[in-house]
């Protein structure tokens, strides 16, 4: 059993492997979420949420929970991969602002800049916790903003 888990963990430790794994993960698969891309440097992810009866709410628009979940893990994973194994990163808080009804498939592009990564690394160098906000927009097929998402990450350098 442990060899099997080790192979799965090794597969998910690459951007391409994580992209496929996340797209096939049952909560994403059945919710219509597809991970389109995770950049080789772990600094960008693109995600799509299909529009179907299974992803629509009572009003026939994209279900708000699906909009939020489609971007849920990516900032945390991307930042951890960029900071490295000597850091702890996890989600502390999240916010979503619904701007317009999602009547089509929607996409989100989540990005980390070099400056954001280095700022987080420098702030966490003492081993104390650091809280940082990261943001992305969810866009409809025409490029209009459907929702704005903010994620607050807890960042800390591991103590020796």
C-alpha positions as a Markdown table, in Angstrom:
| # | Residue | x | y | z |
|---|---|---|---|---|
| 1 | Unk | 0.0 | 0.0 | 0.0 |
| 2 | Unk | 2.8 | 2.5 | 0.9 |
| 3 | Unk | 4.4 | 2.0 | -2.5 |
| 4 | Unk | 1.1 | 2.8 | -4.2 |
| 5 | Unk | 0.8 | 6.0 | -2.1 |
| 6 | Unk | 4.4 | 6.9 | -2.9 |
| 7 | Unk | 3.8 | 6.6 | -6.6 |
| 8 | Unk | 0.6 | 8.8 | -6.4 |
| 9 | Unk | 2.5 | 11.4 | -4.3 |
| 10 | Unk | 5.3 | 11.4 | -6.8 |
| 11 | Unk | 2.9 | 11.9 | -9.7 |
| 12 | Unk | 1.2 | 14.8 | -8.0 |
| 13 | Unk | 4.5 | 16.5 | -7.2 |
| 14 | Unk | 4.8 | 17.7 | -10.8 |
| 15 | Unk | 2.7 | 20.4 | -12.4 |
| 16 | Unk | 1.5 | 18.1 | -15.2 |
| 17 | Unk | 0.7 | 15.3 | -12.7 |
| 18 | Unk | -1.1 | 17.6 | -10.4 |
| 19 | Unk | -3.1 | 19.1 | -13.3 |
| 20 | Unk | -4.3 | 15.6 | -14.3 |
| 21 | Unk | -4.8 | 14.5 | -10.7 |
| 22 | Unk | -6.9 | 17.5 | -9.8 |
| 23 | Unk | -9.0 | 17.2 | -12.9 |
| 24 | Unk | -9.8 | 13.6 | -12.2 |
| 25 | Unk | -10.3 | 14.1 | -8.4 |
| 26 | Unk | -14.0 | 13.3 | -7.8 |
| 27 | Unk | -15.0 | 16.7 | -6.3 |
| 28 | Unk | -13.6 | 18.5 | -9.3 |
| 29 | Unk | -14.5 | 15.9 | -11.9 |
| 30 | Unk | -18.2 | 15.7 | -10.9 |
| 31 | Unk | -18.4 | 19.5 | -10.4 |
| 32 | Unk | -17.3 | 20.2 | -13.9 |
| 33 | Unk | -14.0 | 21.8 | -12.9 |
| 34 | Unk | -11.0 | 21.2 | -15.2 |
| 35 | Unk | -7.5 | 22.3 | -14.4 |
| 36 | Unk | -6.3 | 23.6 | -17.8 |
| 37 | Unk | -2.7 | 24.4 | -16.9 |
| 38 | Unk | -0.2 | 24.6 | -14.0 |
| 39 | Unk | 3.0 | 26.3 | -15.1 |
| 40 | Unk | 6.2 | 24.4 | -14.9 |
| 41 | Unk | 7.5 | 27.0 | -12.4 |
| 42 | Unk | 4.3 | 26.7 | -10.2 |
| 43 | Unk | 3.5 | 30.4 | -10.6 |
| 44 | Unk | 0.4 | 30.2 | -12.7 |
| 45 | Unk | -2.7 | 28.0 | -12.9 |
| 46 | Unk | -5.7 | 28.2 | -15.2 |
| 47 | Unk | -8.9 | 26.5 | -14.2 |
| 48 | Unk | -12.3 | 26.2 | -16.0 |
| 49 | Unk | -15.8 | 25.5 | -14.7 |
| 50 | Unk | -18.2 | 24.1 | -17.3 |
| 51 | Unk | -21.8 | 25.3 | -17.3 |
| 52 | Unk | -24.3 | 22.4 | -17.1 |
| 53 | Unk | -27.4 | 21.5 | -15.1 |
| 54 | Unk | -25.1 | 19.9 | -12.5 |
| 55 | Unk | -23.2 | 23.2 | -11.9 |
| 56 | Unk | -26.2 | 25.5 | -12.1 |
| 57 | Unk | -28.2 | 26.9 | -9.2 |
| 58 | Unk | -31.9 | 27.5 | -8.8 |
| 59 | Unk | -31.7 | 30.6 | -11.1 |
| 60 | Unk | -29.8 | 28.7 | -13.9 |
| 61 | Unk | -26.5 | 30.5 | -13.3 |
| 62 | Unk | -23.2 | 29.0 | -12.0 |
| 63 | Unk | -23.5 | 27.7 | -8.5 |
| 64 | Unk | -21.5 | 30.0 | -6.1 |
| 65 | Unk | -19.9 | 27.2 | -4.2 |
| 66 | Unk | -18.5 | 25.8 | -7.5 |
| 67 | Unk | -17.1 | 29.2 | -8.4 |
| 68 | Unk | -15.3 | 29.3 | -5.1 |
| 69 | Unk | -14.1 | 25.7 | -5.0 |
| 70 | Unk | -12.6 | 26.0 | -8.5 |
| 71 | Unk | -9.9 | 28.3 | -7.3 |
| 72 | Unk | -9.6 | 27.0 | -3.7 |
| 73 | Unk | -6.3 | 25.1 | -3.5 |
| 74 | Unk | -4.1 | 26.8 | -6.0 |
| 75 | Unk | -2.5 | 29.8 | -4.4 |
| 76 | Unk | -1.6 | 27.6 | -1.4 |
| 77 | Unk | 0.0 | 24.9 | -3.5 |
| 78 | Unk | 1.8 | 27.3 | -5.9 |
| 79 | Unk | 3.3 | 29.3 | -3.0 |
| 80 | Unk | 4.4 | 26.2 | -1.1 |
| 81 | Unk | 6.1 | 24.9 | -4.2 |
| 82 | Unk | 7.9 | 28.2 | -4.8 |
| 83 | Unk | 9.0 | 28.6 | -1.1 |
| 84 | Unk | 10.1 | 25.0 | -0.7 |
| 85 | Unk | 9.9 | 22.3 | 1.9 |
| 86 | Unk | 11.3 | 24.5 | 4.7 |
| 87 | Unk | 8.1 | 26.5 | 4.8 |
| 88 | Unk | 4.5 | 25.8 | 6.0 |
| 89 | Unk | 1.7 | 27.3 | 3.9 |
| 90 | Unk | -2.0 | 26.8 | 4.4 |
| 91 | Unk | -5.2 | 28.6 | 3.8 |
| 92 | Unk | -6.3 | 30.9 | 6.6 |
| 93 | Unk | -9.2 | 32.7 | 5.1 |
| 94 | Unk | -11.1 | 33.2 | 1.9 |
| 95 | Unk | -13.6 | 35.7 | 0.4 |
| 96 | Unk | -15.6 | 35.8 | -2.7 |
| 97 | Unk | -17.5 | 38.7 | -4.2 |
| 98 | Unk | -20.1 | 37.8 | -6.7 |
| 99 | Unk | -20.1 | 40.5 | -9.4 |
| 100 | Unk | -22.4 | 39.2 | -12.1 |
| 101 | Unk | -24.3 | 35.9 | -12.8 |
| 102 | Unk | -22.3 | 33.2 | -14.5 |
| 103 | Unk | -24.3 | 32.2 | -17.5 |
| 104 | Unk | -21.5 | 30.6 | -19.5 |
| 105 | Unk | -18.5 | 28.4 | -18.6 |
| 106 | Unk | -16.1 | 30.4 | -16.5 |
| 107 | Unk | -12.3 | 30.5 | -16.2 |
| 108 | Unk | -9.8 | 31.8 | -13.7 |
| 109 | Unk | -6.1 | 32.4 | -14.0 |
| 110 | Unk | -4.2 | 32.5 | -10.7 |
| 111 | Unk | -0.7 | 34.0 | -10.7 |
| 112 | Unk | 2.1 | 34.6 | -8.3 |
| 113 | Unk | 4.8 | 37.1 | -9.1 |
| 114 | Unk | 8.4 | 36.8 | -8.2 |
| 115 | Unk | 8.0 | 39.9 | -5.9 |
| 116 | Unk | 5.1 | 38.2 | -4.0 |
| 117 | Unk | 7.1 | 35.1 | -3.5 |
| 118 | Unk | 10.2 | 36.9 | -2.3 |
| 119 | Unk | 8.1 | 39.2 | -0.1 |
| 120 | Unk | 6.6 | 36.1 | 1.6 |
| 121 | Unk | 10.0 | 34.4 | 2.0 |
| 122 | Unk | 11.5 | 37.6 | 3.5 |
| 123 | Unk | 8.6 | 38.1 | 5.9 |
| 124 | Unk | 8.7 | 34.5 | 7.1 |
| 125 | Unk | 12.5 | 34.3 | 7.6 |
| 126 | Unk | 12.2 | 34.7 | 11.4 |
| 127 | Unk | 10.0 | 31.7 | 11.8 |
| 128 | Unk | 7.0 | 33.8 | 12.8 |
| 129 | Unk | 3.7 | 33.4 | 11.1 |
| 130 | Unk | 2.9 | 35.7 | 8.1 |
| 131 | Unk | -0.5 | 36.3 | 6.7 |
| 132 | Unk | -0.8 | 37.4 | 3.0 |
| 133 | Unk | -3.7 | 38.0 | 0.7 |
| 134 | Unk | -3.8 | 36.7 | -3.0 |
| 135 | Unk | -6.5 | 37.6 | -5.5 |
| 136 | Unk | -7.9 | 36.4 | -8.8 |
| 137 | Unk | -10.9 | 37.1 | -10.9 |
| 138 | Unk | -13.3 | 34.5 | -12.4 |
| 139 | Unk | -14.3 | 35.5 | -15.9 |
| 140 | Unk | -17.2 | 34.4 | -18.2 |
| 141 | Unk | -16.7 | 33.4 | -21.8 |
| 142 | Unk | -16.8 | 37.0 | -22.9 |
| 143 | Unk | -14.1 | 38.0 | -20.4 |
| 144 | Unk | -16.5 | 39.8 | -18.0 |
| 145 | Unk | -15.8 | 39.4 | -14.3 |
| 146 | Unk | -18.3 | 37.1 | -12.6 |
| 147 | Unk | -16.6 | 36.9 | -9.2 |
| 148 | Unk | -13.5 | 38.2 | -7.4 |
| 149 | Unk | -11.8 | 35.8 | -5.0 |
| 150 | Unk | -9.3 | 36.6 | -2.2 |
| 151 | Unk | -7.4 | 34.0 | -0.3 |
| 152 | Unk | -5.4 | 34.7 | 2.8 |
| 153 | Unk | -2.5 | 32.3 | 3.3 |
| 154 | Unk | -0.7 | 31.5 | 6.5 |
| 155 | Unk | 3.1 | 31.3 | 5.8 |
| 156 | Unk | 5.8 | 30.3 | 8.2 |
| 157 | Unk | 9.4 | 29.1 | 7.9 |
| 158 | Unk | 9.8 | 25.8 | 9.7 |
| 159 | Unk | 11.9 | 25.9 | 12.8 |
| 160 | Unk | 15.0 | 23.8 | 13.0 |
